[in-house]
Amino acid sequence: MTIAHATTAADIARCFSVMQQLRPHLVAADFVTRVRSMQPEGFHLAFLESDGAVRAVAGYRYYDKLFSGKNLYVDDLVTDATQRSHGHGRALLAWLAAEARAHGCTQLELDSGVQRHDAHRFYLRERMHISAYHFVIALKS
C-alpha cells in the first residue's frame, strides 16, 4: 500500500473511477483539466494504491480561519466501493492527518452529506466529531 500525490496527468486520470463513485456528475474527459485548474488555487489530489490499482482518493487544500488557524480541509475522501473495510480509508485519513501536522495545521476538517451514514460511522470511528452544521444557498446564474 502506497500513498502519493497525483501530479501527472496519468496519475490524475487513474483517480477518476474512484472519485466518480463519490462525485457521479464528473466526466472522465474533463477530469484532468478540472483538477489541473484547481491546483493553482491550492487543491491537492492524493491516492492510495494497492496491488497496482487506485483504492482510495482524497482531494484537499490548506487554508486559514480566524477562529482556528491553519487547517487541512478535505474536499473529497472516497474508497473504491469494492475495496471498503480493507483499511484503505483509514490509511489515507491517517496520511492526511500527518500531512496536516507537517504543514502546521491546527485541525483537519471535512463536510459530509447528511445521507452518507456509512461515511459518518467511519469518521466517528476514526475519532472525528461533528462540530457544526453546514448551510448552503444555491446560486443560479
Backbone torsions as a table, in degrees:
resi	resn	phi	psi	omega
1	MET	NA	124.4	176.6
2	THR	-130.4	150.5	177.1
3	ILE	-122.8	133.7	-177.9
4	ALA	-146.8	161.9	172.5
5	HIS	-80.4	138.8	174.2
6	ALA	-88.2	100.4	-177.2
7	THR	-111.4	-28.2	178.9
8	THR	-87.6	157.7	177.2
9	ALA	-58.3	-38.8	-179.2
10	ALA	-64.8	-43.6	179.0
11	ASP	-66.8	-40.2	178.0
12	ILE	-60.7	-46.9	-180.0
13	ALA	-60.8	-36.6	179.3
14	ARG	-63.5	-24.4	-178.4
15	CYS	-81.1	-14.9	-171.3
16	PHE	-57.8	-49.6	-173.1
17	SER	-61.9	-33.4	176.9
18	VAL	-76.4	-45.1	179.9
19	MET	-60.5	-36.6	-178.5
20	GLN	-64.5	-23.0	176.8
21	GLN	-65.3	-30.3	176.1
22	LEU	-91.1	-36.0	-175.5
23	ARG	-121.0	74.6	-173.7
24	PRO	-64.5	-15.8	179.0
25	HIS	-75.4	-14.3	-178.6
26	LEU	-68.6	149.3	-179.3
27	VAL	-115.9	130.3	-175.9
28	ALA	-55.0	-42.7	-176.7
29	ALA	-64.1	-22.0	-177.9
30	ASP	-103.6	-8.1	-168.7
31	PHE	-62.6	-50.4	-177.7
32	VAL	-61.5	-45.1	179.5
33	THR	-61.4	-41.3	-179.4
34	ARG	-64.3	-47.0	178.6
35	VAL	-62.4	-45.2	179.6
36	ARG	-58.9	-37.2	-179.7
37	SER	-71.2	-23.2	179.5
38	MET	-87.1	-24.5	-176.6
39	GLN	-59.2	-41.6	177.5
40	PRO	-63.3	-20.6	177.3
41	GLU	-86.2	2.7	176.7
42	GLY	102.6	7.4	-180.0
43	PHE	-76.4	136.2	175.9
44	HIS	-122.0	142.1	175.6
45	LEU	-119.8	124.6	179.4
46	ALA	-122.9	153.3	179.4
47	PHE	-141.4	149.3	174.3
48	LEU	-104.7	127.0	-179.4
49	GLU	-115.5	137.3	176.3
50	SER	-144.3	135.8	-179.1
51	ASP	53.5	36.7	175.9
52	GLY	78.4	7.1	-178.8
53	ALA	-127.6	148.7	175.0
54	VAL	-73.5	124.1	-177.2
55	ARG	-109.4	-25.4	-179.8
56	ALA	-152.8	150.9	-176.2
57	VAL	-138.2	144.9	175.2
58	ALA	-137.9	133.9	170.0
59	GLY	-109.0	133.0	-176.5
60	TYR	-152.5	168.0	179.2
61	ARG	-152.7	163.1	176.1
62	TYR	-107.1	144.5	173.0
63	TYR	-161.3	162.4	179.6
64	ASP	-103.7	145.3	172.5
65	LYS	-127.0	145.4	178.2
66	LEU	-60.5	-40.1	-173.8
67	PHE	-82.9	-16.9	-175.5
68	SER	-134.0	-8.2	-179.0
69	GLY	86.1	-152.7	-175.9
70	LYS	-75.9	134.2	-178.0
71	ASN	-129.4	153.4	164.8
72	LEU	-103.6	119.1	179.9
73	TYR	-105.9	125.8	179.1
74	VAL	-91.9	111.3	176.9
75	ASP	-74.2	-41.6	-172.3
76	ASP	-142.7	134.8	173.9
77	LEU	-146.5	116.4	-175.5
78	VAL	-147.9	139.3	173.0
79	THR	-109.2	139.8	176.7
80	ASP	-51.3	128.3	-175.9
81	ALA	-56.6	-29.3	180.0
82	THR	-81.1	-5.9	-175.1
83	GLN	-120.8	15.4	-178.8
84	ARG	-70.7	155.4	-179.9
85	SER	68.4	25.5	173.8
86	HIS	-112.1	7.0	178.1
87	GLY	88.5	2.6	-177.9
88	HIS	-68.2	-45.9	178.6
89	GLY	-62.8	-43.2	178.4
90	ARG	-61.0	-44.1	-179.6
91	ALA	-64.7	-42.2	-179.4
92	LEU	-68.7	-39.5	177.1
93	LEU	-64.6	-41.1	177.2
94	ALA	-63.3	-39.5	177.5
95	TRP	-63.2	-42.9	177.7
96	LEU	-61.6	-41.7	178.0
97	ALA	-62.9	-40.1	177.6
98	ALA	-65.4	-40.1	175.6
99	GLU	-60.5	-44.2	179.6
100	ALA	-59.7	-47.3	179.3
101	ARG	-61.7	-43.0	-178.7
102	ALA	-64.1	-25.5	179.5
103	HIS	-99.6	14.5	174.6
104	GLY	73.5	24.1	-179.7
105	CYS	-77.7	148.7	176.1
106	THR	-88.8	-20.7	178.1
107	GLN	-161.3	162.0	171.6
108	LEU	-112.5	134.3	-179.2
109	GLU	-141.5	159.4	176.2
110	LEU	-156.6	160.9	171.6
111	ASP	-108.4	150.2	179.6
112	SER	-139.1	131.9	-180.0
113	GLY	-55.4	142.5	-175.5
114	VAL	-61.0	-21.8	-178.3
115	GLN	-85.6	-6.0	-172.9
116	ARG	-90.9	65.0	-174.7
117	HIS	-60.3	-40.2	178.4
118	ASP	-63.5	-40.5	177.7
119	ALA	-63.7	-40.7	-179.8
120	HIS	-62.8	-42.1	176.9
121	ARG	-59.7	-42.6	178.2
122	PHE	-60.5	-49.5	-177.9
123	TYR	-62.3	-42.4	179.0
124	LEU	-65.4	-39.9	177.6
125	ARG	-63.3	-30.9	179.1
126	GLU	-86.3	15.8	174.0
127	ARG	71.9	23.2	170.9
128	MET	-84.8	159.0	177.3
129	HIS	-131.9	157.9	178.9
130	ILE	-84.6	115.4	-173.3
131	SER	-110.2	-12.1	-174.9
132	ALA	-163.7	166.2	166.3
133	TYR	-97.1	151.2	178.6
134	HIS	-115.4	120.0	-177.9
135	PHE	-107.3	145.4	-175.5
136	VAL	-138.6	142.5	166.7
137	ILE	-119.0	121.3	177.5
138	ALA	-75.2	127.9	-179.7
139	LEU	-110.6	111.8	179.0
140	LYS	-95.4	140.0	179.4
141	SER	-81.2	NA	NA
